[in-house]
Amino acid sequence: MVGFWSLSAAIVNLTIAGSIFALPGTLANSMGPAAPLAYVLGALLFVPIVVCFAAAGSRVTATGGPYSYVNAAFGRFPAFATAAILWISSVAGSGSLSAALIDQLSQLFPWLAQPAPRMLFLVAVYGALGALNSRGIRIGAAAVTTIAAAKVLPLLILTVAGSRYVHLENLHMHAVPSWASIGSSLVLVVFAYSGIETALAPSGEVRDPIKVVPRAAFAGVAVVFALYIGVQLVAQGMLGAELARNDAPMVAVCEVIFPGGGGLVVIIATLSLLGCLHGDLLGSSRLIYALARDRLLPAALSAVSKGTQVPTRAIFAHALVACLLASAGSFKTLALLSGGAFCFVYIGVCAAAWRLQRMQVGSSSAIFHLRGSPLIPLLGIAGLLAILASLRTSEWLAIGCAALGVSAVYAVRRWPRR
């Protein structure tokens, strides 16, 4: 069973992925010296979202995460739509991080950039991660805790040590960025901060979820906020205008603090990406299992192994799709799609948290209650709608096609029973 530390580590591990090594330069290119503002605004937006996750997670403890919350609050079709969009977000995010993993390692091994070696490497990575996950939730959770500590500590050292080299004038904001720049940056920040929804998917395997889920949610997200904002401030303060033109900003930061240590950042980035891919496989496969368990996907995907009781088929199904996306797509394209789709999932969770409290779902005295309901869910939904308003036509088209596909799958699965 997963405890407080394992679940907190899973949230940190899934959220702090390879994007933390690339986003400082991307955001600086979009917002200039105001780039740290994107993380701060994103953190303020995520506070009510995390509160809603804590409230819903303490009332609904079945495996499935957001799918289970929306199902209990609004019924099967809204739940299936939420789960399908969540899976699309997760698999697109996994593909984008795998693409980033290849990009990072190609700096040391250029042959990985070739199509055939790229595909073989991705198959090997997902095969190994699938095999590790199939050995059981306890081993998978232990691996998540170890990987999270191994990648957070070096980033923390870089942030603390780099603060000595920060030039405050590099943090001075000369002009307020345009709404278009802020909106597109916040879509990427939503992608960067996403992870809690996947970490909470195996809630049915959490020890005492009514108490553990809210505490782990707040603890894990607090670490994430602090590290992301700290990394951006240090990179901006050290590199200044050069940050916007740097594709590997943390390598440059490391070279200033520890000359000749840039290769270490590539190793840390690789470890970070592998940790996130592992955690995503652990959580997203449970989402596929939950849908198959409820007969909304083929029943074969709900099968669990006899010895470890894990959904092995669901694990390898998710790995296969993510591997194919990673071989065909780029980090930025898949990250934007994933971030936009996550907004819809979070809107569903905010609405479900309010609805579950009104329905008085759950009877334990330890349930986490929303104070001032429905103010907190409304704040979260309003912020997410503002971000969605900044999406481009191509991104809306991709999400719209996904929604039509989801509706078609639901209709096909439900038709025989009618």
N, C-alpha and C positions, 0 to 999 in steps of 0.2 A: 504493500500500500504506500501511496505517496503522502509524505508529511509536509509540515510548514516549510522547512528549509528546501526540500526538493522542489516544491511547487514555486516558491519564491525564485529559486535558481532557474527553473524552467521559464518563468516570465522574463527574467533578465537575459537568459540565453537566447530565447526566441526573438526578443526585441533588439538587443544589441548584436547586430549581424555585421556583415561586411560593408553595409551602407555607411557605417560610422567612419570608415576610412576614406570614402569617396564624397559623401555629401557636403563636408565643409567647403570644398572647392566649388561644387555645383551651386550651393546656396549663395556663396559669395559672388559668383558670376551673375546670379539673378538679382540679388538684393544689395550687393556691395557691403560696406561696413555694417549695414543693418541686418546682416545675415543671422546673428544670434537672436534677433527679435523673432525670427520664424520659429525657433525652438521654444522660446518663452511663450509665444502665442499658442503654439501647439500644446505645450504643457498645461496652459490655462484651459484650453479646450478639452483636454483629456481628463481633467479633474472630475467634472460631472459624469463623464463616461465611465471612469473607473469606479466611482461611487455606485453607479447603476449596475455595473458588473458585480460588485461586492454584494449589493442588495439582492439581485436576481440569483446569484450563485449560492447564497445562503438559504434560499427558499426552494430551489430546484437543484437536486444533487445527482440527477441521472447523467450518465455519460452522454456527451453531445454538445455541451457548452451552449452557445447562443441558440442553436437549433432547439435544444430542450427548453430553454427559457421562453422562446417565442411560441413553441408548441403548447406549453402549459398556459400561456396567456391568451393566444389568439387562434389556436387550432392548427390543422395539418398543412393546409396550403401555404399560409404565411410562413410557417416553420420550414417547410420544404424550400420555399423561395429563398429564405434567409440562409439556410444551410447550403443550398446550391451556389449562391453568390459568395458565401464564405469560402466554400471549397475552391471556386474559381479564383478568388483573391489569394488564397493560400498557395494554390498550385502555381499561379502566375508569379507570386512572390518567391516561391522556391526556385522556379525556373530562372528568375532574374538574379537571385543570389548565386545559383550555380554558374550562370554566365559570368558574374563578377569573379567567382572563384577561378574560372579558366583565365580571365583577364589578368588576375593577380599572379597566378603561377606562370603565365606566359612570359612574364618579365624575367624569370629565372630559367624557364624551359620553353624557348620560342617554338619548338615543334608542336606544342600543345595547341597552337592557334590554327593548325591545319584541320580540315573537317573530319577526317578519319580518326586521328589520334584524339581529337576533342570528344567525339562520340564514344569511343572506347573508354576514355577516362571517365566520362559521365556515367556510363554503364557500370564501371567498376565502383565508383563512389556510391551510387544509389544501391547497388547490389550489396556492398559492405554495410551500409547504414540499415538497409532492410533486414539483413541477417542479424545485426545487433538488436534491432527493435523486436524481431521475432522471438528473441530469447526470453522476453518477459518484461513487464512494466517495472519491476524492481531494478533490474540491470539497466534498463533504459533510463530510469530516473537518476540512478547513480552516475551514469555517464554524463547526463545533462548537468548535474551539480559539479562534477569535476571539470568539464569543459568550460562552464560559466566562470568558475574561479580562475581557471588558467588564462582566460582572455580578458577578464575584467581587471585583474591586478596589473598587468602591463600597461593597459590604457590609463589606469589610475595613476601609475608612476609617471607616465608621460605627461599627464595633465598637471600633476603637482610639481614635477621638476620643470616643466615648461613655463609655469607661472612666473619664474624668475626672469625669463627672457621676453616677457610681454611688454610692448610699447603701448601705453595708453592712448596715444594719438591715433593708432591704427584702429581703435574701437570707436572713434568719434564718428557719429552719423551726421553727414553733411546735408542730407535731404531725405524726406520720407519716400520710401519706394512706392511705385504705382500699385493699384489694386491688382492688376494683372500679375505683377511680379510676386506680390504677397500670396495671391491665390494659388498660383502654380507651385510656389515654394511650400505652402501648407499641404498641398496634395502629397508632395514628397515627404513632408514631415509626418503626415498620417501613416504613410508606408513605413517610415523609420520607427515610429512609436508602436506600430501594430505588433501583436504577438500574444497579448493577454488572452485573446479569444481562442487561440489554438492551444495555449498552455492549459486553459480550463476545460478543454474538450473531454479529457478523461476524468471528469469530476466523480464519476461513479467508482473510481479507483483511488480516491483521496481519503485519507484517514480523518474522520470527524469533519466533513466538508463544511458544515454550518459554521464552525469556528475558524477552520484553517483557510478557506477560500477568501473571506474578506481580509484577513490579516496578511496573507501572502500577496494578495492583489496590491494592497497599499505599499507593502515593503518592497516588492519587486519593482513597481512603477517608480517609486521614489528614487531608487538607485539608478534607474534608466534615465530619468529626467536630469539628475545631477551630472551624470557622466556625459550625456549628449551635449548639454549646455556648456559644461566645462571644456570639452574637447573643442567645440566651436570657438569659444572665447580665446583659448590658448592659441589655436591655429590662426585665428584672425589677428590676435595681438602680436604674434611672432612674425607672420609672413606679410601682413598688410595687403597691399594691392596685388602682390604676387600670388595670393591664395586663389584668386579667381581664375588664374591661368595655369594652375597646377592640378594635374590629374591624380597625383598621389601626394596630397598635402601632408599626411601623417609621416610619410617617409622623409619629407623635407624637415618636418618638426624634429623627428628623431635624429637626423643628421646634425642639426644644430646642437641638440642637447648631448647626444652621444655620437661623435663623429665616427663614421664607418658602420653605424648600426642600422642603416636603412634596410638591410636585408632582414633584420629581426622583425620589422614591421610587416613585411610580406609574410613571414611565418605566422605572426599573430593574426593577420588578416585571414590567412588560410584556415587557421584553427577556429577563428570566430565564425567563418562561413560554414565550416563543417559542423560546428556545434549547432548553428541555427537550422541547418538542413536536417540534422538528426532530431532536434526538438520538433520541427515542423512535421516530420514523418511520424513522430510519436503521437502528436495531437490530431493532425488532419486525418490520419487513418482511422481514428476513433469516430470522427464525424461520418466518414463513409460507412463504417460499421453501424452507426446509429440509424442512418437512413435505410440501410439494408435490413436491419433488425425490425424497423417499422414498415417494411415491405414497400418502400418507396424507391428502392434500387433492387437489382437482382439479389435473391436470397443467398446466393453463393458468397457474396461479399460479407455476409454476417457470420460466416463460419469462423470458429476459433479453434486453435490448436488444443489438443487434449492435455498436453503436459503443462504449458505455460498460460493457457487461457487468453491468448492474444489473437487479434484478427489478422492473421498472416496474409490472407488474400487481399484485404483492404490495404495493408501496408504496401504490398508490391504493386497494387493497382495505382496508388497515389504516386509511388516512385516512378513508375513507367511514364505517366503523363508528364510529370515534372521534368523528367529526363528529356523527353521529346521537345518540350517548350524551350528548355535551356539550349538545346542543340540548334534551334532555329531562330530564337529571339535575342534581343539585346537587353542589358540591365535596365537602361532608362525607360524603354518602351514598356517592358513588363512591369516595372516599378510604378509607373504612372497608372496603368490599368489596375494594378493591385490596390494602390492607394485610393483611387476613386471608388472601386467596388467596396472596399472596407467601410467607407462612409455609410453605405446603405445597411451594412450589417450592424454598425454601431447605433444607427437610428432605430433599428429593430430591437436591440437590447435595451436602449433607453426607454422605449415605449413599453416593452415587456416588464421592466422593473417596476414602473408605475402601475401597470395593470395587475401584476401579481400582488402588489401590496394592497390594492383596492379589493382584490378577490380574497385576501387574507390566506394565501397559499402558504403552507408550513405552519407548524404548531409549536416549535421549540422557542423557548424564551431567549435563546442565543441568536435569533434571526437578526440580521442587520437591517434596520429600518431607514427609509429615506426621510430625512428631515425636511419639512416644508414641501412635501409632495403636493403637486407635480412640478414644482419650480426647478429642481435639479435636472430631471429628465428633459424639460423644455429648454433649459440652457444648453444642454448637450445637443439636442436636435437642432436648435437654431444655429449653433456654430457649425455643425456638419452641413446643413443646407447652404450656409454661406460659402463653404469650401466647394460644394458641388456646383455652385453657380459659376465657378471659375473654370470648369472643365471645358475642353475644346470639343468641337463637333465630332471629331474622330473617336474621342474617348466615350462620348455619349452614345455613338453608334455601336461601339464594341459592347458597352454595357447593355444597350437595348437588345442587341442580338442575343446576348447571354440570357436576358430575361425571357425572350420569346422561346429560346431553347428550353429553359427551365419549365415554362408553362406546358410546352409540348410533352416533355418527359413525364410531368405529373399527370397530364391527361391520359397518356398511354398506360401508365401504371395503375391508374384508378379505374379506367374504362371496364376491364373485365369484371370488377366487383359490382359495377352498376348493372 
